[in-house]
Amino acid sequence: MVDDYAELGFETRAIHAGQAPDPRTGAVIVPIYQTSTYAQDGVGGTREGDYEYSRTANPTRTALEQALAALEGARHTLAFASGMAASDAVLRTVLRPGDHLVLGNDAYGGTFRLIDKVLSLWGVEHTVADLSKIDEVRAAIRPETKLIWCESPTNPMLGIADIAALAGVAHDADARLVVDNTFATPYLQTPLALGADIVLHSTTKYLGGHSDVVGGAVLTNEDELREQLFYMRNAAGAVPGPFDAWLTLRGIKTLALRMERHCDNAERIVQTLTAHPKVSKVYYPGLPTHAGHEVAAKQMRRFGGMVSFSHVDGEQAALEVASKTKLFILAESLGGIESLIEHPGRMTHASTAGSTLQVPADLLRLSVGIEDSRDLVADLVAALG
């Protein structure tokens, strides 16, 4: 499937890969195969070799997986019921009791919770490291290390890791590099092309793009790993329903257009925040002053729609800003068409409190939507006072 679309532009792949007109009716949109089971042509005679039960395979989900593979340049994609279900499948497929992984010091709170509170009970150990510092990552590697778990940009501090360099460190240690590409999306960054072994998405976010569906995906070029992940997913059952797959498939058709607008609006917001007296620091890889700017410019098309900033007057002032915005909705999640604001320390990253991943109390995170940027700027300025 990847080879069929490899020479076509991103926007073309997003609309056509895995989405040929229905051969029976000619419908140009992939049908929602709302079924749990399939008639067999004799005992064991499944249609197309796959369709016996929708936990195992569903044609709508297959179309989504083929489309995502074409966008990321992957041979294999497996869709999951959520981003955390996808993360859990990777961790339990690759790791065994006694194994070790290296985790970024600015990882998503849910990922940290899964590793620190759940996988640790299974005998899996982890070391936290600043993934932007290659020497620190090398120092964290042990003989038992099987994974380096990377986000770039990170959530919520918008840190940048050199994916190609991390892949080299992982492979030197006979380990794999996992890259959570949720913030960047395949439109802005393709980690497999940079040497990553596994790419992970919360498709709930930019890929779905409309805050109306929850999902996840894992992509790889390794045939054996795909079979292992497929077995784990089928055994555990964390699959998206056909309507969820259809909604996500619909969302990716406009991903390129939306990401350009997200980036445009984020740059306008950053310009305003960096000049505002109530803002002590802005976290955005598009800023030339950002520590990871040069690496981001090398491995990303643009710098994304996520922005974080610290309030000069501390936590309480930050909380007040979050309560005063009108267009920036106070809510968790990100990547939808609407703009969101949240306080990571008390919301998405509360599970990191007291750990080395604890986020600053004065930090606010913005998911910049696709509204008129002038209205978004006015809303923030009014809330900042």
ChimeraX attribute file (.defattr): number of C-alpha atoms within 10 A of each C-alpha:
attribute: neighborCount
match mode: 1-to-1
recipient: residues
	/A:1	15
	/A:2	20
	/A:3	11
	/A:4	11
	/A:5	19
	/A:6	14
	/A:7	10
	/A:8	14
	/A:9	10
	/A:10	18
	/A:11	16
	/A:12	13
	/A:13	24
	/A:14	26
	/A:15	19
	/A:16	19
	/A:17	23
	/A:18	24
	/A:19	20
	/A:20	14
	/A:21	14
	/A:22	12
	/A:23	8
	/A:24	6
	/A:25	7
	/A:26	10
	/A:27	11
	/A:28	12
	/A:29	15
	/A:30	20
	/A:31	16
	/A:32	17
	/A:33	16
	/A:34	13
	/A:35	12
	/A:36	15
	/A:37	14
	/A:38	14
	/A:39	12
	/A:40	12
	/A:41	9
	/A:42	7
	/A:43	7
	/A:44	9
	/A:45	13
	/A:46	15
	/A:47	12
	/A:48	7
	/A:49	9
	/A:50	15
	/A:51	19
	/A:52	19
	/A:53	14
	/A:54	22
	/A:55	18
	/A:56	17
	/A:57	19
	/A:58	25
	/A:59	19
	/A:60	22
	/A:61	27
	/A:62	19
	/A:63	21
	/A:64	28
	/A:65	23
	/A:66	22
	/A:67	26
	/A:68	30
	/A:69	26
	/A:70	26
	/A:71	24
	/A:72	24
	/A:73	22
	/A:74	24
	/A:75	18
	/A:76	22
	/A:77	26
	/A:78	23
	/A:79	29
	/A:80	28
	/A:81	23
	/A:82	21
	/A:83	25
	/A:84	20
	/A:85	22
	/A:86	25
	/A:87	24
	/A:88	19
	/A:89	22
	/A:90	22
	/A:91	21
	/A:92	15
	/A:93	16
	/A:94	15
	/A:95	21
	/A:96	14
	/A:97	13
	/A:98	12
	/A:99	18
	/A:100	24
	/A:101	25
	/A:102	25
	/A:103	24
	/A:104	24
	/A:105	23
	/A:106	27
	/A:107	26
	/A:108	21
	/A:109	23
	/A:110	17
	/A:111	18
	/A:112	23
	/A:113	17
	/A:114	15
	/A:115	21
	/A:116	16
	/A:117	12
	/A:118	13
	/A:119	20
	/A:120	16
	/A:121	11
	/A:122	15
	/A:123	14
	/A:124	21
	/A:125	19
	/A:126	21
	/A:127	16
	/A:128	19
	/A:129	23
	/A:130	19
	/A:131	28
	/A:132	22
	/A:133	13
	/A:134	17
	/A:135	12
	/A:136	13
	/A:137	21
	/A:138	17
	/A:139	9
	/A:140	19
	/A:141	22
	/A:142	14
	/A:143	10
	/A:144	16
	/A:145	23
	/A:146	23
	/A:147	26
	/A:148	28
	/A:149	22
	/A:150	29
	/A:151	27
	/A:152	29
	/A:153	26
	/A:154	23
	/A:155	22
	/A:156	26
	/A:157	25
	/A:158	24
	/A:159	25
	/A:160	24
	/A:161	24
	/A:162	20
	/A:163	27
	/A:164	17
	/A:165	16
	/A:166	27
	/A:167	23
	/A:168	18
	/A:169	20
	/A:170	26
	/A:171	17
	/A:172	11
	/A:173	17
	/A:174	13
	/A:175	22
	/A:176	24
	/A:177	27
	/A:178	29
	/A:179	26
	/A:180	25
	/A:181	24
	/A:182	27
	/A:183	27
	/A:184	26
	/A:185	26
	/A:186	25
	/A:187	22
	/A:188	18
	/A:189	23
	/A:190	23
	/A:191	29
	/A:192	22
	/A:193	14
	/A:194	16
	/A:195	19
	/A:196	25
	/A:197	22
	/A:198	23
	/A:199	26
	/A:200	27
	/A:201	28
	/A:202	28
	/A:203	29
	/A:204	28
	/A:205	26
	/A:206	27
	/A:207	31
	/A:208	29
	/A:209	25
	/A:210	18
	/A:211	15
	/A:212	13
	/A:213	20
	/A:214	19
	/A:215	27
	/A:216	28
	/A:217	28
	/A:218	29
	/A:219	28
	/A:220	23
	/A:221	18
	/A:222	13
	/A:223	10
	/A:224	10
	/A:225	18
	/A:226	18
	/A:227	12
	/A:228	15
	/A:229	22
	/A:230	19
	/A:231	15
	/A:232	17
	/A:233	24
	/A:234	15
	/A:235	11
	/A:236	12
	/A:237	15
	/A:238	21
	/A:239	26
	/A:240	22
	/A:241	22
	/A:242	23
	/A:243	16
	/A:244	23
	/A:245	31
	/A:246	22
	/A:247	21
	/A:248	26
	/A:249	27
	/A:250	20
	/A:251	24
	/A:252	25
	/A:253	20
	/A:254	16
	/A:255	22
	/A:256	18
	/A:257	13
	/A:258	22
	/A:259	26
	/A:260	18
	/A:261	21
	/A:262	27
	/A:263	20
	/A:264	19
	/A:265	24
	/A:266	27
	/A:267	22
	/A:268	15
	/A:269	22
	/A:270	21
	/A:271	14
	/A:272	15
	/A:273	23
	/A:274	16
	/A:275	11
	/A:276	14
	/A:277	11
	/A:278	18
	/A:279	20
	/A:280	17
	/A:281	15
	/A:282	23
	/A:283	22
	/A:284	27
	/A:285	26
	/A:286	20
	/A:287	17
	/A:288	11
	/A:289	12
	/A:290	16
	/A:291	15
	/A:292	21
	/A:293	17
	/A:294	17
	/A:295	15
	/A:296	23
	/A:297	14
	/A:298	11
	/A:299	21
	/A:300	20
	/A:301	14
	/A:302	19
	/A:303	28
	/A:304	30
	/A:305	28
	/A:306	31
	/A:307	26
	/A:308	23
	/A:309	22
	/A:310	22
	/A:311	22
	/A:312	15
	/A:313	12
	/A:314	16
	/A:315	18
	/A:316	12
	/A:317	16
	/A:318	24
	/A:319	18
	/A:320	12
	/A:321	22
	/A:322	24
	/A:323	15
	/A:324	17
	/A:325	20
	/A:326	15
	/A:327	18
	/A:328	22
	/A:329	17
	/A:330	18
	/A:331	16
	/A:332	15
	/A:333	14
	/A:334	26
	/A:335	32
	/A:336	23
	/A:337	21
	/A:338	18
	/A:339	23
	/A:340	24
	/A:341	25
	/A:342	26
	/A:343	27
	/A:344	26
	/A:345	22
	/A:346	14
	/A:347	12
	/A:348	19
	/A:349	23
	/A:350	16
	/A:351	21
	/A:352	22
	/A:353	15
	/A:354	9
	/A:355	10
	/A:356	11
	/A:357	20
	/A:358	18
	/A:359	23
	/A:360	15
	/A:361	18
	/A:362	21
	/A:363	26
	/A:364	24
	/A:365	25
	/A:366	26
	/A:367	27
	/A:368	30
	/A:369	28
	/A:370	23
	/A:371	15
	/A:372	10
	/A:373	19
	/A:374	11
	/A:375	11
	/A:376	22
	/A:377	20
	/A:378	15
	/A:379	16
	/A:380	21
	/A:381	17
	/A:382	12
	/A:383	17
	/A:384	20
	/A:385	10
